[in-house]
Amino acid sequence: MFPRLSKDATKVKAGYLYVLTHPSDPDIYKVGLTTRQPEKRLAQHNSNYREYTGRLVKETGQKWELRTFIAVPDVVRAEAAFWGATRWADIPFRHGVEIEKMPWEEVQAGLAAAQKAGVRPPPGPLPDYIYANNAWMNERLEGRGIRLVGNVHSRLAYGKARLRCSNGHEWRSSTKNVAEGEGCPTCGMGEASAEEIAKKVKAGYLCLLVHPQEPGFIKIGLTCTFLEQAYNERTWGDWEVHRYRYVDDPALAESLIWDLLGCPRPDHDQSVRVDLGKAEQAVRELIPRLQSEIARRERAKVPSAFPVSESA
């Protein structure tokens, strides 16, 4: 696996991109990056039997050799440029093994691209949804002895987040699983039930309600229970849920939806005359507006609460 350069992967580091060959097969190449001298990294590959390169040395009795290396101002950008110029463009998500059979001409093309890569541009501002996602996760981590490291790009099951528990263990896991109670895989810190977390957080559903006997009128309903439970308990009487959104802050979402509808919030849960098409559009625009407002609040906090900027 390539060496860990920094706890903050967004930092620009100068170093080397190197190419190793092995006597057992002259057509295989190990391409890596390092901020140290390439010869020192070569020695590690030949002695660390926990790495694939070291295991090959142990199995064959033959050591890797340094074919060539280039100095680069930004090792991360250079590595991405190298693999982008080859048939294998998915580095660094290659299970940690950057060893391939390829013609030397292809290696040379990758090195040429790496030398031209330069330095990553300064990080730009993070989008609102990142701030909103981080706030969503931090609310669910509160009091569990776990903190978020980096940013939450997706709340779905396939989304990943890096976390650290108060015992110092760091890992990467599904954001959805952690948000629903998964704890530290090493010590169990922060494990909780989804029901416990649901009771603690203030999230809920904002619903656009319609009535078969009142065409042209709508209501806005809020519930912090599951929609099925709201239906069973007839929370809104004979009014039916026409559209709904799961929202992190129901009170804020209700304020924003009336702003989007362009009319004041009615008293005593009264229905209001609003074109249904306009109401549907307001519901579609609600989540981006909610994320924007949450992001504004998060940016107003102390700098240490800001998400980590990410380079292009």
SVG drawing of the C-alpha trace seen along z (x, -y; Angstrom):
<svg xmlns="http://www.w3.org/2000/svg" viewBox="-66 -36 84 55">
<polyline fill="none" stroke="black" stroke-width="0.4" points="0.0,0.0 1.2,-3.5 2.5,-5.4 0.1,-7.6 1.3,-11.1 -0.8,-13.1 -3.8,-13.1 -5.1,-15.8 -5.2,-14.4 -6.0,-17.8 -2.5,-19.2 -0.1,-19.5 3.1,-17.5 6.1,-17.4 7.8,-14.1 8.5,-11.4 6.6,-9.1 8.6,-5.9 8.5,-2.7 9.8,0.7 10.4,3.9 10.8,7.4 13.2,10.1 10.4,12.7 8.5,10.9 10.1,8.0 6.7,6.9 5.2,6.1 5.6,2.7 4.9,1.3 4.1,-2.4 4.0,-4.4 4.5,-7.8 6.6,-8.9 7.7,-12.1 11.0,-10.4 13.9,-9.3 12.7,-6.5 15.6,-4.3 14.2,-4.3 10.7,-3.4 12.3,-0.6 14.0,0.8 10.5,0.9 8.9,2.8 11.7,5.4 11.5,5.9 7.8,5.4 6.2,8.8 2.8,7.4 2.7,5.7 2.1,7.5 5.5,6.4 7.3,7.8 5.4,11.1 6.6,11.5 10.2,11.0 9.7,13.6 8.1,16.1 10.7,15.7 13.8,14.7 14.3,11.9 14.1,8.2 12.4,5.3 14.5,2.9 14.1,-0.8 13.6,-1.3 13.0,-5.1 11.5,-7.9 10.5,-11.6 10.3,-14.5 6.8,-16.1 5.4,-19.1 2.2,-17.4 2.4,-13.6 -1.4,-13.1 -2.1,-15.0 0.9,-13.3 -0.3,-9.8 -3.9,-10.6 -2.4,-11.9 -0.3,-8.8 -3.1,-6.3 -5.4,-8.6 -3.1,-8.2 -3.2,-4.4 -5.9,-1.8 -6.4,-1.7 -7.9,-5.1 -9.4,-4.3 -6.4,-4.8 -6.4,-5.3 -9.4,-2.9 -7.5,0.2 -7.5,2.2 -4.0,0.9 -2.2,2.9 -0.7,0.8 1.1,3.5 0.2,4.2 1.4,5.9 1.8,3.2 4.1,2.3 6.9,-0.1 5.6,-2.6 2.4,-2.9 4.4,-3.5 6.3,-6.2 3.1,-7.9 1.9,-7.9 5.1,-9.4 4.9,-12.1 1.4,-13.0 2.5,-13.0 5.3,-15.5 2.8,-17.9 0.2,-17.6 1.5,-20.5 -0.1,-21.4 -3.8,-21.2 -5.6,-24.5 -6.6,-26.1 -9.7,-24.4 -13.0,-26.0 -15.9,-26.6 -17.8,-23.5 -21.4,-23.1 -24.3,-23.6 -25.3,-20.0 -21.9,-19.1 -22.5,-21.4 -26.0,-20.1 -24.8,-16.4 -22.1,-17.1 -24.6,-18.8 -27.0,-15.8 -24.2,-13.3 -22.9,-15.4 -26.3,-15.5 -26.5,-11.7 -23.0,-11.3 -23.6,-13.7 -22.9,-11.9 -21.7,-8.7 -17.9,-9.3 -17.5,-9.4 -16.6,-12.4 -16.6,-12.9 -13.3,-13.2 -13.7,-15.0 -17.0,-15.4 -20.2,-13.4 -20.8,-13.4 -23.9,-11.1 -26.3,-9.9 -27.2,-6.8 -26.0,-3.3 -23.2,-3.4 -21.9,-6.8 -18.8,-6.6 -17.6,-8.7 -14.3,-8.6 -14.8,-8.6 -12.7,-8.5 -13.8,-7.3 -12.6,-8.7 -10.3,-5.7 -8.4,-6.8 -9.6,-4.3 -10.2,-5.6 -12.2,-3.8 -14.3,-4.3 -17.9,-3.1 -21.3,-3.6 -22.7,-7.0 -26.2,-5.5 -25.1,-2.6 -23.2,-5.0 -26.1,-7.4 -28.4,-4.6 -26.3,-3.4 -23.2,-1.5 -20.3,-2.0 -16.5,-1.7 -15.7,1.7 -12.7,2.1 -14.0,1.2 -17.8,0.8 -17.7,-2.9 -20.8,-4.8 -23.0,-1.8 -26.7,-2.7 -30.1,-1.6 -31.8,-3.3 -34.7,-3.9 -32.5,-5.7 -31.1,-8.0 -34.5,-8.7 -35.8,-9.8 -32.8,-12.1 -32.7,-13.9 -35.3,-16.5 -35.8,-15.3 -39.2,-14.5 -41.5,-14.7 -43.0,-17.8 -46.1,-16.8 -48.1,-18.6 -51.7,-17.6 -54.8,-17.7 -58.4,-16.9 -60.8,-15.3 -63.6,-17.6 -61.5,-20.8 -59.9,-21.1 -57.6,-24.1 -56.8,-24.1 -53.8,-22.6 -52.3,-22.2 -48.8,-21.7 -48.4,-18.9 -45.4,-18.1 -44.7,-14.8 -41.7,-13.4 -43.1,-9.9 -43.0,-7.5 -45.5,-8.3 -47.3,-5.0 -47.9,-5.8 -49.2,-9.2 -51.6,-7.6 -52.7,-5.0 -53.3,-7.7 -55.1,-9.9 -52.9,-12.8 -54.4,-15.0 -57.9,-13.6 -59.2,-13.1 -56.4,-15.1 -54.2,-13.0 -50.4,-13.2 -49.8,-14.3 -46.1,-14.9 -43.6,-14.7 -40.0,-15.4 -37.8,-14.0 -36.2,-17.1 -33.5,-17.6 -35.2,-20.6 -39.0,-20.4 -39.6,-23.9 -37.1,-25.5 -38.6,-23.5 -42.1,-24.7 -40.9,-28.3 -39.2,-27.9 -42.1,-26.1 -44.5,-29.0 -41.9,-31.4 -41.7,-29.3 -45.5,-29.3 -45.5,-33.0 -48.1,-33.3 -48.0,-33.6 -48.4,-30.6 -52.1,-30.3 -53.4,-30.2 -54.9,-27.1 -53.9,-24.6 -56.2,-26.2 -56.2,-25.2 -55.1,-27.8 -56.0,-28.3 -52.9,-27.6 -52.5,-26.2 -51.5,-22.6 -48.8,-22.9 -47.2,-25.8 -47.3,-23.8 -45.6,-20.9 -42.9,-23.1 -42.4,-24.5 -41.9,-21.0 -39.4,-20.3 -37.4,-23.4 -37.6,-22.8 -34.5,-20.6 -32.0,-22.9 -33.4,-25.8 -33.1,-23.9 -29.6,-22.9 -28.7,-26.5 -30.0,-27.8 -28.3,-25.0 -25.1,-25.8 -25.4,-29.5 -25.8,-28.6 -22.8,-26.2 -20.6,-28.7 -21.4,-31.3 -20.0,-29.0 -16.3,-29.1 -13.8,-28.2 -13.0,-24.8 -16.5,-23.7 -16.0,-24.3 -15.8,-21.2 -12.4,-20.4 -11.9,-22.1 -11.4,-19.8 -9.1,-20.3 -10.3,-20.0"/>
</svg>
